[in-house]
């Protein structure tokens, strides 16, 4: 059911925790956000680490479904 909902969704705004996270990686998350019915691409993000170099530990990401032209 969630795949049908994602297919009808234009934008997703999600918080992504990377530090000490054993549940997912960026790669596995991006893989979940793309299939034959939807394809979410990262269009903007906010780095809450407030560093210009090094690890990003937490961020908010805005994703756009490029297969949904509503």
CHARMM-style PDB file with segment names, atoms N, HN, CA, C and O in Angstrom:
ATOM      1  N   UNK     1       0.807  -1.189   0.000  1.00  0.00      PROA
ATOM      2  CA  UNK     1       0.000   0.000   0.000  1.00  0.00      PROA
ATOM      3  C   UNK     1       0.859   1.265   0.000  1.00  0.00      PROA
ATOM      4  O   UNK     1       0.498   2.249  -0.646  1.00  0.00      PROA
ATOM      5  N   UNK     2       1.989   1.257   0.712  1.00  0.00      PROA
ATOM      6  HN  UNK     2       2.283   0.458   1.237  1.00  0.00      PROA
ATOM      7  CA  UNK     2       2.817   2.461   0.760  1.00  0.00      PROA
ATOM      8  C   UNK     2       3.430   2.772  -0.599  1.00  0.00      PROA
ATOM      9  O   UNK     2       3.711   3.935  -0.889  1.00  0.00      PROA
ATOM     10  N   UNK     3       3.644   1.765  -1.438  1.00  0.00      PROA
ATOM     11  HN  UNK     3       3.416   0.820  -1.202  1.00  0.00      PROA
ATOM     12  CA  UNK     3       4.179   2.024  -2.776  1.00  0.00      PROA
ATOM     13  C   UNK     3       3.166   2.771  -3.632  1.00  0.00      PROA
ATOM     14  O   UNK     3       3.543   3.634  -4.425  1.00  0.00      PROA
ATOM     15  N   UNK     4       1.876   2.448  -3.478  1.00  0.00      PROA
ATOM     16  HN  UNK     4       1.570   1.747  -2.834  1.00  0.00      PROA
ATOM     17  CA  UNK     4       0.826   3.158  -4.204  1.00  0.00      PROA
ATOM     18  C   UNK     4       0.759   4.615  -3.738  1.00  0.00      PROA
ATOM     19  O   UNK     4       0.594   5.528  -4.547  1.00  0.00      PROA
ATOM     20  N   UNK     5       0.889   4.817  -2.436  1.00  0.00      PROA
ATOM     21  HN  UNK     5       1.024   4.076  -1.778  1.00  0.00      PROA
ATOM     22  CA  UNK     5       0.883   6.173  -1.884  1.00  0.00      PROA
ATOM     23  C   UNK     5       2.078   6.967  -2.397  1.00  0.00      PROA
ATOM     24  O   UNK     5       1.927   8.129  -2.773  1.00  0.00      PROA
ATOM     25  N   UNK     6       3.257   6.362  -2.417  1.00  0.00      PROA
ATOM     26  HN  UNK     6       3.380   5.417  -2.112  1.00  0.00      PROA
ATOM     27  CA  UNK     6       4.434   7.057  -2.928  1.00  0.00      PROA
ATOM     28  C   UNK     6       4.298   7.402  -4.406  1.00  0.00      PROA
ATOM     29  O   UNK     6       4.788   8.444  -4.839  1.00  0.00      PROA
ATOM     30  N   UNK     7       3.647   6.554  -5.180  1.00  0.00      PROA
ATOM     31  HN  UNK     7       3.249   5.707  -4.827  1.00  0.00      PROA
ATOM     32  CA  UNK     7       3.453   6.831  -6.602  1.00  0.00      PROA
ATOM     33  C   UNK     7       2.594   8.076  -6.817  1.00  0.00      PROA
ATOM     34  O   UNK     7       2.737   8.756  -7.833  1.00  0.00      PROA
ATOM     35  N   UNK     8       1.710   8.377  -5.879  1.00  0.00      PROA
ATOM     36  HN  UNK     8       1.594   7.824  -5.054  1.00  0.00      PROA
ATOM     37  CA  UNK     8       0.840   9.549  -5.996  1.00  0.00      PROA
ATOM     38  C   UNK     8       1.436  10.788  -5.326  1.00  0.00      PROA
ATOM     39  O   UNK     8       0.842  11.865  -5.381  1.00  0.00      PROA
ATOM     40  N   UNK     9       2.593  10.647  -4.700  1.00  0.00      PROA
ATOM     41  HN  UNK     9       3.075   9.772  -4.655  1.00  0.00      PROA
ATOM     42  CA  UNK     9       3.215  11.735  -3.948  1.00  0.00      PROA
ATOM     43  C   UNK     9       4.169  12.515  -4.831  1.00  0.00      PROA
ATOM     44  O   UNK     9       4.964  11.928  -5.565  1.00  0.00      PROA
ATOM     45  N   UNK    10       4.094  13.843  -4.763  1.00  0.00      PROA
ATOM     46  HN  UNK    10       3.448  14.320  -4.166  1.00  0.00      PROA
ATOM     47  CA  UNK    10       4.974  14.705  -5.566  1.00  0.00      PROA
ATOM     48  C   UNK    10       6.279  15.012  -4.820  1.00  0.00      PROA
ATOM     49  O   UNK    10       7.356  14.945  -5.411  1.00  0.00      PROA
ATOM     50  N   UNK    11       6.190  15.346  -3.533  1.00  0.00      PROA
ATOM     51  HN  UNK    11       5.314  15.400  -3.053  1.00  0.00      PROA
ATOM     52  CA  UNK    11       7.368  15.701  -2.737  1.00  0.00      PROA
ATOM     53  C   UNK    11       7.410  14.925  -1.421  1.00  0.00      PROA
ATOM     54  O   UNK    11       6.373  14.599  -0.843  1.00  0.00      PROA
ATOM     55  N   UNK    12       8.617  14.639  -0.964  1.00  0.00      PROA
ATOM     56  HN  UNK    12       9.459  14.904  -1.433  1.00  0.00      PROA
ATOM     57  CA  UNK    12       8.855  14.075   0.369  1.00  0.00      PROA
ATOM     58  C   UNK    12       9.854  14.974   1.081  1.00  0.00      PROA
ATOM     59  O   UNK    12      10.858  15.381   0.495  1.00  0.00      PROA
ATOM     60  N   UNK    13       9.583  15.279   2.327  1.00  0.00      PROA
ATOM     61  HN  UNK    13       8.768  14.948   2.802  1.00  0.00      PROA
ATOM     62  CA  UNK    13      10.529  16.024   3.161  1.00  0.00      PROA
ATOM     63  C   UNK    13      10.818  15.145   4.360  1.00  0.00      PROA
ATOM     64  O   UNK    13       9.946  14.929   5.202  1.00  0.00      PROA
ATOM     65  N   UNK    14      12.037  14.637   4.442  1.00  0.00      PROA
ATOM     66  HN  UNK    14      12.746  14.813   3.759  1.00  0.00      PROA
ATOM     67  CA  UNK    14      12.342  13.675   5.494  1.00  0.00      PROA
ATOM     68  C   UNK    14      13.645  14.031   6.216  1.00  0.00      PROA
ATOM     69  O   UNK    14      14.575  14.583   5.628  1.00  0.00      PROA
ATOM     70  N   UNK    15      13.679  13.698   7.499  1.00  0.00      PROA
ATOM     71  HN  UNK    15      12.924  13.249   7.977  1.00  0.00      PROA
ATOM     72  CA  UNK    15      14.893  13.836   8.281  1.00  0.00      PROA
ATOM     73  C   UNK    15      15.676  12.540   8.164  1.00  0.00      PROA
ATOM     74  O   UNK    15      15.124  11.450   8.314  1.00  0.00      PROA
ATOM     75  N   UNK    16      16.955  12.668   7.896  1.00  0.00      PROA
ATOM     76  HN  UNK    16      17.404  13.554   7.774  1.00  0.00      PROA
ATOM     77  CA  UNK    16      17.815  11.504   7.705  1.00  0.00      PROA
ATOM     78  C   UNK    16      18.944  11.568   8.727  1.00  0.00      PROA
ATOM     79  O   UNK    16      19.735  12.512   8.728  1.00  0.00      PROA
ATOM     80  N   UNK    17      19.016  10.571   9.587  1.00  0.00      PROA
ATOM     81  HN  UNK    17      18.374   9.804   9.586  1.00  0.00      PROA
ATOM     82  CA  UNK    17      20.080  10.471  10.583  1.00  0.00      PROA
ATOM     83  C   UNK    17      21.115   9.475  10.074  1.00  0.00      PROA
ATOM     84  O   UNK    17      20.792   8.324   9.782  1.00  0.00      PROA
ATOM     85  N   UNK    18      22.352   9.926   9.973  1.00  0.00      PROA
ATOM     86  HN  UNK    18      22.614  10.861  10.210  1.00  0.00      PROA
ATOM     87  CA  UNK    18      23.403   9.073   9.429  1.00  0.00      PROA
ATOM     88  C   UNK    18      24.355   8.556  10.500  1.00  0.00      PROA
ATOM     89  O   UNK    18      24.854   7.437  10.387  1.00  0.00      PROA
ATOM     90  N   UNK    19      24.612   9.339  11.523  1.00  0.00      PROA
ATOM     91  HN  UNK    19      24.207  10.249  11.614  1.00  0.00      PROA
ATOM     92  CA  UNK    19      25.564   8.952  12.556  1.00  0.00      PROA
ATOM     93  C   UNK    19      24.969   7.884  13.475  1.00  0.00      PROA
ATOM     94  O   UNK    19      23.849   8.026  13.966  1.00  0.00      PROA
ATOM     95  N   UNK    20      25.725   6.825  13.695  1.00  0.00      PROA
ATOM     96  HN  UNK    20      26.635   6.709  13.296  1.00  0.00      PROA
ATOM     97  CA  UNK    20      25.306   5.717  14.566  1.00  0.00      PROA
ATOM     98  C   UNK    20      23.969   5.106  14.146  1.00  0.00      PROA
ATOM     99  O   UNK    20      23.186   4.676  14.994  1.00  0.00      PROA
ATOM    100  N   UNK    21      23.716   5.069  12.869  1.00  0.00      PROA
ATOM    101  HN  UNK    21      24.351   5.418  12.180  1.00  0.00      PROA
ATOM    102  CA  UNK    21      22.465   4.529  12.347  1.00  0.00      PROA
ATOM    103  C   UNK    21      22.733   3.156  11.727  1.00  0.00      PROA
ATOM    104  O   UNK    21      23.444   3.049  10.728  1.00  0.00      PROA
ATOM    105  N   UNK    22      22.175   2.135  12.311  1.00  0.00      PROA
ATOM    106  HN  UNK    22      21.598   2.222  13.123  1.00  0.00      PROA
ATOM    107  CA  UNK    22      22.354   0.777  11.798  1.00  0.00      PROA
ATOM    108  C   UNK    22      21.135   0.302  11.007  1.00  0.00      PROA
ATOM    109  O   UNK    22      21.097  -0.841  10.552  1.00  0.00      PROA
ATOM    110  N   UNK    23      20.134   1.180  10.841  1.00  0.00      PROA
ATOM    111  HN  UNK    23      20.165   2.109  11.211  1.00  0.00      PROA
ATOM    112  CA  UNK    23      18.895   0.800  10.155  1.00  0.00      PROA
ATOM    113  C   UNK    23      18.970   0.966   8.638  1.00  0.00      PROA
ATOM    114  O   UNK    23      18.354   0.196   7.902  1.00  0.00      PROA
ATOM    115  N   UNK    24      19.714   1.960   8.167  1.00  0.00      PROA
ATOM    116  HN  UNK    24      20.215   2.586   8.765  1.00  0.00      PROA
ATOM    117  CA  UNK    24      19.803   2.204   6.727  1.00  0.00      PROA
ATOM    118  C   UNK    24      21.047   3.030   6.413  1.00  0.00      PROA
ATOM    119  O   UNK    24      21.652   3.646   7.291  1.00  0.00      PROA
ATOM    120  N   UNK    25      21.402   3.020   5.141  1.00  0.00      PROA
ATOM    121  HN  UNK    25      20.911   2.520   4.428  1.00  0.00      PROA
ATOM    122  CA  UNK    25      22.448   3.883   4.606  1.00  0.00      PROA
ATOM    123  C   UNK    25      21.785   4.815   3.593  1.00  0.00      PROA
ATOM    124  O   UNK    25      20.631   4.608   3.219  1.00  0.00      PROA
ATOM    125  N   UNK    26      22.498   5.818   3.158  1.00  0.00      PROA
ATOM    126  HN  UNK    26      23.435   5.986   3.462  1.00  0.00      PROA
ATOM    127  CA  UNK    26      21.962   6.695   2.115  1.00  0.00      PROA
ATOM    128  C   UNK    26      21.644   5.864   0.868  1.00  0.00      PROA
ATOM    129  O   UNK    26      20.604   6.066   0.241  1.00  0.00      PROA
ATOM    130  N   UNK    27      22.510   4.955   0.512  1.00  0.00      PROA
ATOM    131  HN  UNK    27      23.355   4.791   1.022  1.00  0.00      PROA
ATOM    132  CA  UNK    27      22.282   4.114  -0.671  1.00  0.00      PROA
ATOM    133  C   UNK    27      21.017   3.279  -0.548  1.00  0.00      PROA
ATOM    134  O   UNK    27      20.232   3.198  -1.493  1.00  0.00      PROA
ATOM    135  N   UNK    28      20.813   2.662   0.604  1.00  0.00      PROA
ATOM    136  HN  UNK    28      21.450   2.728   1.372  1.00  0.00      PROA
ATOM    137  CA  UNK    28      19.614   1.830   0.770  1.00  0.00      PROA
ATOM    138  C   UNK    28      18.351   2.695   0.786  1.00  0.00      PROA
ATOM    139  O   UNK    28      17.309   2.280   0.280  1.00  0.00      PROA
ATOM    140  N   UNK    29      18.441   3.892   1.366  1.00  0.00      PROA
ATOM    141  HN  UNK    29      19.288   4.230   1.778  1.00  0.00      PROA
ATOM    142  CA  UNK    29      17.294   4.795   1.371  1.00  0.00      PROA
ATOM    143  C   UNK    29      16.938   5.234  -0.045  1.00  0.00      PROA
ATOM    144  O   UNK    29      15.766   5.216  -0.422  1.00  0.00      PROA
ATOM    145  N   UNK    30      17.930   5.624  -0.826  1.00  0.00      PROA
ATOM    146  HN  UNK    30      18.882   5.638  -0.520  1.00  0.00      PROA
ATOM    147  CA  UNK    30      17.672   6.044  -2.211  1.00  0.00      PROA
ATOM    148  C   UNK    30      17.111   4.900  -3.057  1.00  0.00      PROA
ATOM    149  O   UNK    30      16.295   5.125  -3.951  1.00  0.00      PROA
ATOM    150  N   UNK    31      17.547   3.687  -2.775  1.00  0.00      PROA
ATOM    151  HN  UNK    31      18.210   3.504  -2.049  1.00  0.00      PROA
ATOM    152  CA  UNK    31      17.027   2.522  -3.493  1.00  0.00      PROA
ATOM    153  C   UNK    31      15.535   2.330  -3.212  1.00  0.00      PROA
ATOM    154  O   UNK    31      14.771   1.971  -4.108  1.00  0.00      PROA
ATOM    155  N   UNK    32      15.121   2.572  -1.949  1.00  0.00      PROA
ATOM    156  HN  UNK    32      15.742   2.864  -1.221  1.00  0.00      PROA
ATOM    157  CA  UNK    32      13.697   2.473  -1.592  1.00  0.00      PROA
ATOM    158  C   UNK    32      12.845   3.547  -2.269  1.00  0.00      PROA
ATOM    159  O   UNK    32      11.647   3.357  -2.475  1.00  0.00      PROA
ATOM    160  N   UNK    33      13.464   4.665  -2.610  1.00  0.00      PROA
ATOM    161  HN  UNK    33      14.438   4.820  -2.443  1.00  0.00      PROA
ATOM    162  CA  UNK    33      12.720   5.796  -3.172  1.00  0.00      PROA
ATOM    163  C   UNK    33      12.685   5.789  -4.693  1.00  0.00      PROA
ATOM    164  O   UNK    33      12.359   6.803  -5.310  1.00  0.00      PROA
ATOM    165  N   UNK    34      13.013   4.671  -5.295  1.00  0.00      PROA
ATOM    166  HN  UNK    34      13.278   3.847  -4.794  1.00  0.00      PROA
ATOM    167  CA  UNK    34      13.002   4.585  -6.753  1.00  0.00      PROA
ATOM    168  C   UNK    34      12.551   3.199  -7.196  1.00  0.00      PROA
ATOM    169  O   UNK    34      13.083   2.187  -6.740  1.00  0.00      PROA
ATOM    170  N   UNK    35      11.567   3.163  -8.086  1.00  0.00      PROA
ATOM    171  HN  UNK    35      11.135   3.985  -8.456  1.00  0.00      PROA
ATOM    172  CA  UNK    35      11.160   1.917  -8.744  1.00  0.00      PROA
ATOM    173  C   UNK    35      10.429   2.271 -10.035  1.00  0.00      PROA
ATOM    174  O   UNK    35      10.554   3.400 -10.509  1.00  0.00      PROA
ATOM    175  N   UNK    36       9.683   1.357 -10.611  1.00  0.00      PROA
ATOM    176  HN  UNK    36       9.582   0.439 -10.226  1.00  0.00      PROA
ATOM    177  CA  UNK    36       9.025   1.629 -11.888  1.00  0.00      PROA
ATOM    178  C   UNK    36       7.833   2.586 -11.765  1.00  0.00      PROA
ATOM    179  O   UNK    36       7.378   3.116 -12.778  1.00  0.00      PROA
ATOM    180  N   UNK    37       7.315   2.821 -10.548  1.00  0.00      PROA
ATOM    181  HN  UNK    37       7.685   2.390  -9.725  1.00  0.00      PROA
ATOM    182  CA  UNK    37       6.148   3.689 -10.356  1.00  0.00      PROA
ATOM    183  C   UNK    37       6.494   5.073  -9.817  1.00  0.00      PROA
ATOM    184  O   UNK    37       5.707   6.006  -9.972  1.00  0.00      PROA
ATOM    185  N   UNK    38       7.649   5.221  -9.192  1.00  0.00      PROA
ATOM    186  HN  UNK    38       8.289   4.462  -9.066  1.00  0.00      PROA
ATOM    187  CA  UNK    38       8.080   6.511  -8.663  1.00  0.00      PROA
ATOM    188  C   UNK    38       9.602   6.587  -8.663  1.00  0.00      PROA
ATOM    189  O   UNK    38      10.292   5.568  -8.629  1.00  0.00      PROA
ATOM    190  N   UNK    39      10.107   7.812  -8.703  1.00  0.00      PROA
ATOM    191  HN  UNK    39       9.546   8.639  -8.731  1.00  0.00      PROA
ATOM    192  CA  UNK    39      11.550   8.029  -8.689  1.00  0.00      PROA
ATOM    193  C   UNK    39      11.819   9.362  -7.985  1.00  0.00      PROA
ATOM    194  O   UNK    39      11.718  10.424  -8.599  1.00  0.00      PROA
ATOM    195  N   UNK    40      12.155   9.300  -6.714  1.00  0.00      PROA
ATOM    196  HN  UNK    40      12.237   8.437  -6.215  1.00  0.00      PROA
ATOM    197  CA  UNK    40      12.406  10.501  -5.919  1.00  0.00      PROA
ATOM    198  C   UNK    40      13.870  10.895  -6.029  1.00  0.00      PROA
ATOM    199  O   UNK    40      14.771  10.098  -5.769  1.00  0.00      PROA
ATOM    200  N   UNK    41      14.082  12.142  -6.422  1.00  0.00      PROA
ATOM    201  HN  UNK    41      13.350  12.789  -6.633  1.00  0.00      PROA
ATOM    202  CA  UNK    41      15.414  12.698  -6.552  1.00  0.00      PROA
ATOM    203  C   UNK    41      15.610  13.788  -5.501  1.00  0.00      PROA
ATOM    204  O   UNK    41      14.696  14.571  -5.245  1.00  0.00      PROA
ATOM    205  N   UNK    42      16.773  13.843  -4.903  1.00  0.00      PROA
ATOM    206  HN  UNK    42      17.516  13.206  -5.110  1.00  0.00      PROA
ATOM    207  CA  UNK    42      17.083  14.863  -3.908  1.00  0.00      PROA
ATOM    208  C   UNK    42      17.209  16.210  -4.619  1.00  0.00      PROA
ATOM    209  O   UNK    42      18.020  16.362  -5.533  1.00  0.00      PROA
ATOM    210  N   UNK    43      16.401  17.190  -4.195  1.00  0.00      PROA
ATOM    211  HN  UNK    43      15.742  17.067  -3.452  1.00  0.00      PROA
ATOM    212  CA  UNK    43      16.453  18.519  -4.806  1.00  0.00      PROA
ATOM    213  C   UNK    43      17.011  19.575  -3.857  1.00  0.00      PROA
ATOM    214  O   UNK    43      17.475  20.622  -4.310  1.00  0.00      PROA
ATOM    215  N   UNK    44      16.973  19.319  -2.540  1.00  0.00      PROA
ATOM    216  HN  UNK    44      16.596  18.470  -2.172  1.00  0.00      PROA
ATOM    217  CA  UNK    44      17.537  20.259  -1.571  1.00  0.00      PROA
ATOM    218  C   UNK    44      17.763  19.534  -0.246  1.00  0.00      PROA
ATOM    219  O   UNK    44      17.090  18.551   0.064  1.00  0.00      PROA
ATOM    220  N   UNK    45      18.717  20.037   0.522  1.00  0.00      PROA
ATOM    221  HN  UNK    45      19.263  20.836   0.270  1.00  0.00      PROA
ATOM    222  CA  UNK    45      18.924  19.481   1.855  1.00  0.00      PROA
ATOM    223  C   UNK    45      19.480  20.546   2.785  1.00  0.00      PROA
ATOM    224  O   UNK    45      20.061  21.537   2.345  1.00  0.00      PROA
ATOM    225  N   UNK    46      19.293  20.326   4.057  1.00  0.00      PROA
ATOM    226  HN  UNK    46      18.821  19.521   4.415  1.00  0.00      PROA
ATOM    227  CA  UNK    46      19.844  21.197   5.110  1.00  0.00      PROA
ATOM    228  C   UNK    46      20.713  20.333   5.991  1.00  0.00      PROA
ATOM    229  O   UNK    46      20.254  19.350   6.571  1.00  0.00      PROA
ATOM    230  N   UNK    47      21.977  20.711   6.085  1.00  0.00      PROA
ATOM    231  HN  UNK    47      22.350  21.511   5.614  1.00  0.00      PROA
ATOM    232  CA  UNK    47      22.960  19.994   6.881  1.00  0.00      PROA
ATOM    233  C   UNK    47      22.923  20.534   8.301  1.00  0.00      PROA
ATOM    234  O   UNK    47      23.348  21.665   8.539  1.00  0.00      PROA
ATOM    235  N   UNK    48      22.430  19.757   9.239  1.00  0.00      PROA
ATOM    236  HN  UNK    48      22.085  18.839   9.046  1.00  0.00      PROA
ATOM    237  CA  UNK    48      22.352  20.197  10.626  1.00  0.00      PROA
ATOM    238  C   UNK    48      23.661  20.060  11.373  1.00  0.00      PROA
ATOM    239  O   UNK    48      23.747  20.454  12.536  1.00  0.00      PROA
ATOM    240  N   UNK    49      24.673  19.515  10.743  1.00  0.00      PROA
ATOM    241  HN  UNK    49      24.604  19.195   9.798  1.00  0.00      PROA
ATOM    242  CA  UNK    49      25.987  19.436  11.370  1.00  0.00      PROA
ATOM    243  C   UNK    49      26.673  20.797  11.371  1.00  0.00      PROA
ATOM    244  O   UNK    49      27.591  21.033  12.156  1.00  0.00      PROA
ATOM    245  N   UNK    50      26.229  21.687  10.495  1.00  0.00      PROA
ATOM    246  HN  UNK    50      25.483  21.495   9.857  1.00  0.00      PROA
ATOM    247  CA  UNK    50      26.798  23.031  10.364  1.00  0.00      PROA
ATOM    248  C   UNK    50      28.304  23.014  10.152  1.00  0.00      PROA
ATOM    249  O   UNK    50      29.025  23.844  10.705  1.00  0.00      PROA
ATOM    250  N   UNK    51      28.771  22.074   9.354  1.00  0.00      PROA
ATOM    251  HN  UNK    51      28.185  21.399   8.905  1.00  0.00      PROA
ATOM    252  CA  UNK    51      30.176  22.031   8.975  1.00  0.00      PROA
ATOM    253  C   UNK    51      30.248  22.030   7.451  1.00  0.00      PROA
ATOM    254  O   UNK    51      29.375  21.481   6.777  1.00  0.00      PROA
ATOM    255  N   UNK    52      31.287  22.643   6.924  1.00  0.00      PROA
ATOM    256  HN  UNK    52      31.996  23.089   7.471  1.00  0.00      PROA
ATOM    257  CA  UNK    52      31.423  22.690   5.471  1.00  0.00      PROA
ATOM    258  C   UNK    52      32.215  21.517   4.925  1.00  0.00      PROA
ATOM    259  O   UNK    52      32.205  21.260   3.722  1.00  0.00      PROA
ATOM    260  N   UNK    53      32.907  20.799   5.816  1.00  0.00      PROA
ATOM    261  HN  UNK    53      32.915  21.008   6.794  1.00  0.00      PROA
ATOM    262  CA  UNK    53      33.678  19.632   5.414  1.00  0.00      PROA
ATOM    263  C   UNK    53      33.462  18.505   6.419  1.00  0.00      PROA
ATOM    264  O   UNK    53      33.068  18.741   7.561  1.00  0.00      PROA
ATOM    265  N   UNK    54      33.718  17.313   5.989  1.00  0.00      PROA
ATOM    266  HN  UNK    54      34.038  17.121   5.061  1.00  0.00      PROA
ATOM    267  CA  UNK    54      33.637  16.173   6.899  1.00  0.00      PROA
ATOM    268  C   UNK    54      32.283  15.489   6.862  1.00  0.00      PROA
ATOM    269  O   UNK    54      31.509  15.651   5.918  1.00  0.00      PROA
ATOM    270  N   UNK    55      32.017  14.732   7.895  1.00  0.00      PROA
ATOM    271  HN  UNK    55      32.645  14.601   8.662  1.00  0.00      PROA
ATOM    272  CA  UNK    55      30.796  13.926   7.958  1.00  0.00      PROA
ATOM    273  C   UNK    55      29.546  14.766   8.158  1.00  0.00      PROA
ATOM    274  O   UNK    55      29.547  15.741   8.910  1.00  0.00      PROA
ATOM    275  N   UNK    56      28.500  14.378   7.485  1.00  0.00      PROA
ATOM    276  HN  UNK    56      28.500  13.586   6.875  1.00  0.00      PROA
ATOM    277  CA  UNK    56      27.178  14.934   7.739  1.00  0.00      PROA
ATOM    278  C   UNK    56      26.471  13.918   8.624  1.00  0.00      PROA
ATOM    279  O   UNK    56      26.288  12.770   8.220  1.00  0.00      PROA
ATOM    280  N   UNK    57      26.075  14.321   9.816  1.00  0.00      PROA
ATOM    281  HN  UNK    57      26.223  15.254  10.144  1.00  0.00      PROA
ATOM    282  CA  UNK    57      25.496  13.373  10.757  1.00  0.00      PROA
ATOM    283  C   UNK    57      23.976  13.334  10.696  1.00  0.00      PROA
ATOM    284  O   UNK    57      23.372  12.292  10.954  1.00  0.00      PROA
ATOM    285  N   UNK    58      23.353  14.455  10.359  1.00  0.00      PROA
ATOM    286  HN  UNK    58      23.843  15.301  10.150  1.00  0.00      PROA
ATOM    287  CA  UNK    58      21.895  14.525  10.276  1.00  0.00      PROA
ATOM    288  C   UNK    58      21.523  15.599   9.268  1.00  0.00      PROA
ATOM    289  O   UNK    58      22.169  16.645   9.199  1.00  0.00      PROA
ATOM    290  N   UNK    59      20.485  15.343   8.488  1.00  0.00      PROA
ATOM    291  HN  UNK    59      19.960  14.493   8.544  1.00  0.00      PROA
ATOM    292  CA  UNK    59      20.049  16.325   7.507  1.00  0.00      PROA
ATOM    293  C   UNK    59      18.562  16.178   7.238  1.00  0.00      PROA
ATOM    294  O   UNK    59      17.972  15.121   7.464  1.00  0.00      PROA
ATOM    295  N   UNK    60      17.975  17.249   6.757  1.00  0.00      PROA
ATOM    296  HN  UNK    60      18.454  18.108   6.574  1.00  0.00      PROA
ATOM    297  CA  UNK    60      16.620  17.203   6.217  1.00  0.00      PROA
ATOM    298  C   UNK    60      16.754  17.210   4.710  1.00  0.00      PROA
ATOM    299  O   UNK    60      17.496  18.019   4.153  1.00  0.00      PROA
ATOM    300  N   UNK    61      16.041  16.316   4.047  1.00  0.00      PROA
ATOM    301  HN  UNK    61      15.439  15.659   4.500  1.00  0.00      PROA
ATOM    302  CA  UNK    61      16.119  16.229   2.601  1.00  0.00      PROA
ATOM    303  C   UNK    61      14.767  16.445   1.953  1.00  0.00      PROA
ATOM    304  O   UNK    61      13.757  15.900   2.399  1.00  0.00      PROA
ATOM    305  N   UNK    62      14.752  17.244   0.897  1.00  0.00      PROA
ATOM    306  HN  UNK    62      15.572  17.688   0.535  1.00  0.00      PROA
ATOM    307  CA  UNK    62      13.554  17.441   0.083  1.00  0.00      PROA
ATOM    308  C   UNK    62      13.738  16.638  -1.196  1.00  0.00      PROA
ATOM    309  O   UNK    62      14.676  16.864  -1.960  1.00  0.00      PROA
ATOM    310  N   UNK    63      12.829  15.698  -1.413  1.00  0.00      PROA
ATOM    311  HN  UNK    63      12.067  15.515  -0.791  1.00  0.00      PROA
ATOM    312  CA  UNK    63      12.882  14.828  -2.589  1.00  0.00      PROA
ATOM    313  C   UNK    63      11.668  15.097  -3.473  1.00  0.00      PROA
ATOM    314  O   UNK    63      10.557  15.288  -2.979  1.00  0.00      PROA
ATOM    315  N   UNK    64      11.896  15.109  -4.794  1.00  0.00      PROA
ATOM    316  HN  UNK    64      12.798  14.954  -5.196  1.00  0.00      PROA
ATOM    317  CA  UNK    64      10.817  15.303  -5.758  1.00  0.00      PROA
ATOM    318  C   UNK    64      10.656  14.032  -6.579  1.00  0.00      PROA
ATOM    319  O   UNK    64      11.629  13.457  -7.064  1.00  0.00      PROA
ATOM    320  N   UNK    65       9.395  13.604  -6.722  1.00  0.00      PROA
ATOM    321  HN  UNK    65       8.604  14.072  -6.327  1.00  0.00      PROA
ATOM    322  CA  UNK    65       9.084  12.433  -7.541  1.00  0.00      PROA
ATOM    323  C   UNK    65       9.037  12.878  -8.996  1.00  0.00      PROA
ATOM    324  O   UNK    65       8.080  13.531  -9.412  1.00  0.00      PROA
ATOM    325  N   UNK    66      10.060  12.533  -9.774  1.00  0.00      PROA
ATOM    326  HN  UNK    66      10.837  12.002  -9.436  1.00  0.00      PROA
ATOM    327  CA  UNK    66      10.125  13.000 -11.149  1.00  0.00      PROA
ATOM    328  C   UNK    66       9.209  12.193 -12.092  1.00  0.00      PROA
ATOM    329  O   UNK    66       9.072  12.541 -13.264  1.00  0.00      PROA
ATOM    330  N   UNK    67       8.595  11.137 -11.591  1.00  0.00      PROA
ATOM    331  HN  UNK    67       8.706  10.854 -10.638  1.00  0.00      PROA
ATOM    332  CA  UNK    67       7.625  10.380 -12.393  1.00  0.00      PROA
ATOM    333  C   UNK    67       6.196  10.854 -12.143  1.00  0.00      PROA
ATOM    334  O   UNK    67       5.259  10.331 -12.746  1.00  0.00      PROA
ATOM    335  N   UNK    68       6.021  11.836 -11.263  1.00  0.00      PROA
ATOM    336  HN  UNK    68       6.782  12.260 -10.773  1.00  0.00      PROA
ATOM    337  CA  UNK    68       4.688  12.361 -10.944  1.00  0.00      PROA
ATOM    338  C   UNK    68       4.631  13.802 -11.410  1.00  0.00      PROA
ATOM    339  O   UNK    68       5.157  14.691 -10.740  1.00  0.00      PROA
ATOM    340  N   UNK    69       3.995  14.047 -12.556  1.00  0.00      PROA
ATOM    341  HN  UNK    69       3.567  13.325 -13.100  1.00  0.00      PROA
ATOM    342  CA  UNK    69       3.939  15.382 -13.139  1.00  0.00      PROA
ATOM    343  C   UNK    69       2.625  16.085 -12.886  1.00  0.00      PROA
ATOM    344  O   UNK    69       2.147  16.841 -13.732  1.00  0.00      PROA
ATOM    345  N   UNK    70       2.036  15.840 -11.721  1.00  0.00      PROA
ATOM    346  HN  UNK    70       2.425  15.226 -11.035  1.00  0.00      PROA
ATOM    347  CA  UNK    70       0.752  16.469 -11.377  1.00  0.00      PROA
ATOM    348  C   UNK    70       0.945  17.958 -11.214  1.00  0.00      PROA
ATOM    349  OT1 UNK    70      -0.012  18.676 -10.924  1.00  0.00      PROA
TER     350      UNK     70
END
